[in-house]
């Protein structure tokens, strides 16, 4: 957990570990805190202008370049909340500890088929019925397919336009 130190000059420093903050304590370090509640307790006796001084020490400085200096805060609670939110930018990135990860299960794949082979339709299915009708020497009309399948005209057209043209052709045998 990130621990912050506040010195007598209102400068806040972040440390990745609490022990680091304790080891780094120098003469002018006033206090350490690790949460917004601890910051609230630490600042409960501060005069209101101290919040402004703390804020203005980092406002406008990288990585706080988007923060503007202030002249006052509406109240103590708002000041603590805004300061706490702003100093989260100081939080060091957590160390990347690689946990062992189980390999992902592979998904079942479809059985490959020969590219020239037309996809087979299940016997008796509407797809098989339509394909048989279209493969007849005289072919099939829209009305015939609609009455055989119970589909509406847009469904028949969608089936035909979405199908591979090789599906409708029967291979010719030369002999």
Secondary structure, 3 states (H helix, E strand, C coil): CCEEEEECCCCEEEECCHHHHHHHCCCCEEEEECCHHHHHHHHCCCCHHHHHHHHHHHCCCCCCCCCCCCCCCCCHHHHHHHHHHHHHHHCCCCCCCCCCCCCCCCCCCCCCCCCCCCCCCCCCCHHHHHHHHHHCCCCCCHHHHHHHHCCCHHHHHHHHHHCCHHHCCCCCCCC
